[in-house]
Amino acid sequence: MPNYHVVRNGDTGSWSVKRAGAGRVSGNFSTQRSAERSAKNYARNTGGGEVRIHGRDGRIRDSDTIPPARDPYPPRDRRH
């Protein structure tokens, strides 16, 4: 399942969506929010996967699993 990354384009200040391992970006967007929405749609349309959102510093700040992919670290219910 493909992974998509939302990263800041340092040249223009826009946000890009890039599929892991791809040579070029899937799309450029003016806001991080619109890039994130688009990345989630790309992942959903290709059978699910991970969407990793990078902050302005380039580090991953959030990661979302898009169904039908399985979350490798699902939240655990702490109630007994």
Secondary structure, DSSP 8 states (H G I E B T S, - for coil): --EEEEEE-TTTS-EEEEETT-SS-SEEESSHHHHHHHHHHHHHHTT-EEEEEE-TTSSEEEEEEETTS--SS-------
